[in-house]
Amino acid sequence: MEQVVTRNRARARAAGQGAAWAAFAVGLLYAAVSVYWGLGGSWLLDTVGASLTQAGRSASAPVVLAVWFAVALKVIAVVLPLPAAGAVAPGGFRRRRLARALAWIEAVILTCYGLILTAVGLLVQAGVIGTPADADHRALAWHAYLWDPWFLVWGLLVTAALLRSR
């Protein structure tokens, strides 16, 4: 009986680590898009909204700084679930515990943000929620079908990693 429990725990831990690596990959791709924009790229920039597109193309110092700050936050969020789920050595019990606490905060933020914005975006796309005539409908569609669900998937993977690796 003890062997079965140990084997089940090992499987759950492995599943948690797999989810952590999947979250790493999803988040890394998201961060890579921001790095691309931070380096001056403009592909898909017009899908985030007209006001952000204009600011992004201006390449003013505050905008560039904001983009790189977002990149830094995303990179931290990309790496954090790995030690939290035990996929990489966290460096001791206290550090793993801190990593898990921060990863839970990350999971809640990403999941709630992604869920709420995806739901609202899909309601806008379905016509349940109206938009002003001058709304950027292309950007609204991209947010509803790609950008916001991407956050949701990332958050759900972090959540799965934490639940499976406890």
C-alpha positions, 0 to 999 in steps of 0.5 A: 500500500505504501508503494502505491501511495509513493508511486502516485505521489511521484506521478503527481509530482511529475505531472506538476513539473510537466505543467510547470514546463508547459507554463514556462513555454507558453509564458516564454512565447508571450514574453518573446513577443514583448521582447520583439516589440521592445527591440522595435518590431511592429508585427502584430503591434496593431492587434493590441489597440490603436493607442498602444500601437501609436505609443509603441511606434513612437519609441519614446523613452517612457514607452520603451521603458514600459515595454522592457518593464513588462518583459522583466515581469513576464520573464520572472513569471515564466521562471517562477513556477519551475522551482515552485513545482520542483522542476528545478532545484529551488535551493531549500525549503524556505525558497521553495515555499516562497516560490510557491507562494509567489507562484500562487499569486501569479496563478491567481492574477494570470487566471483571473485576468485572462478569464475576465478579459476573455469572457468580456472580449467574447461577449463583445464579439458576440454582440452582447456587450456593445462598443462605441463606433470608433472602437478598434474592432480588430484589436478587440477580436485579437484580444478576445481570441488570442491575447487574453486567452493566452493569459488564461492558458498560462495561468491555468498551467501554473495552477495545474503545476502547483496543484499537482506538485504539492 
